[in-house]
Amino acid sequence: MAFKKGQGGRRKGTVNKATADLKALARPYTAEALATILVVMRDEKGLPQARLGAANAILDRGHGKAPQAVTGADGGAIATVTRVIHEHIP
């Protein structure tokens, strides 16, 4: 089936059934998984990388992931887009 440009795939707001099924299977284990992450984070004899990863996983789930900066050799994508706009729009 061919889609018109900009109209392909799932419609906005439609649930991805594969993802929904996986989430439904995983939800009963949420508390156990969080408890495991806490054990790793609190293990003072554990690897620092594992402890840091566990701490980050907890923060990501509790507060969302931190915004990621977009940078590049020329000042980043934002600076590049801004420069291009100013060069081409009077």
Secondary structure, 3 states (H helix, E strand, C coil): CCCCCCCCCCCCCCCCHHHHHHHHHHHHHHHHHHHHHHHHHHCCCCCHHHHHHHHHHHHHHHHCCCCCCCCCCCCCHHHHHHHHHHHHCC
